[in-house]
Amino acid sequence: MDILFIKKLTILSYIGIYEWEKKHLQKITIDIKIRINNTKKNKNNTKKFINYINIVNTIMLFMKNKHFYLIEDVAEKIATMLIKKFQLSWLQLKISKPSAIPQAKNVSYLITRKYTNINNIYNYNLSKIKK
Ligand SMILES: Nc1nc2c(c(=O)[nH]1)N=C([C@H](O)[C@@H](O)CO)CN2
């Protein structure tokens, strides 16, 4: 099994449950591990690949100018979006908020998600075509 690993993608975002956190940018970091099936080839017999720059740009665009309450929400939303958009079979995503607890170096939320429901993928693609 191969893994594409993006480590400590750093983003300034509006995140937190308190009122002041809606207007105050805070640093979060994201670690993502993506399972890669390296045996797949396309019609021209060349290897398919997941462009990690596209993954990063998708996350940055998603986070831009939005407020999220919980790090749990951000993890779930990004994981769902990446699985659907890039048709990933498995990913692990860790989101960290280093400034959250003064007495702790970091606080993180770690999730592992699989691509399980093909209907969701079709719905997603369809909704994009309709726009
Ligand atoms: N389980 C969680 N607990 C808390 C979160 C969170 O995202 N998930 N967030 C906060 C505050 O926003 C805190 O980070 C402010 O510094 C508190 N608890």
PDBQT file of the ligand as one rigid body, heavy atoms in Angstrom, charges set to zero:
ROOT
HETATM    1  N1  LIG A 201     -13.842  19.013  21.167  1.00  0.00    +0.000 N 
HETATM    2  C1  LIG A 201     -13.563  20.333  21.010  1.00  0.00    +0.000 A 
HETATM    3  N2  LIG A 201     -13.498  21.099  22.090  1.00  0.00    +0.000 NA
HETATM    4  C2  LIG A 201     -13.232  22.421  21.949  1.00  0.00    +0.000 A 
HETATM    5  C3  LIG A 201     -13.019  22.982  20.684  1.00  0.00    +0.000 A 
HETATM    6  C4  LIG A 201     -13.073  22.121  19.554  1.00  0.00    +0.000 A 
HETATM    7  O1  LIG A 201     -12.879  22.523  18.396  1.00  0.00    +0.000 OA
HETATM    8  N3  LIG A 201     -13.358  20.809  19.757  1.00  0.00    +0.000 N 
HETATM    9  N4  LIG A 201     -12.745  24.336  20.598  1.00  0.00    +0.000 NA
HETATM   10  C5  LIG A 201     -12.660  25.111  21.644  1.00  0.00    +0.000 C 
HETATM   11  C6  LIG A 201     -12.336  26.568  21.525  1.00  0.00    +0.000 C 
HETATM   12  O2  LIG A 201     -12.604  27.073  20.268  1.00  0.00    +0.000 OA
HETATM   13  C7  LIG A 201     -10.888  26.774  21.919  1.00  0.00    +0.000 C 
HETATM   14  O3  LIG A 201     -10.036  26.200  20.939  1.00  0.00    +0.000 OA
HETATM   15  C8  LIG A 201     -10.537  28.237  22.079  1.00  0.00    +0.000 C 
HETATM   16  O4  LIG A 201      -9.202  28.378  22.388  1.00  0.00    +0.000 OA
HETATM   17  C9  LIG A 201     -12.832  24.596  23.012  1.00  0.00    +0.000 C 
HETATM   18  N5  LIG A 201     -13.166  23.200  23.050  1.00  0.00    +0.000 N 
ENDROOT
TORSDOF 0
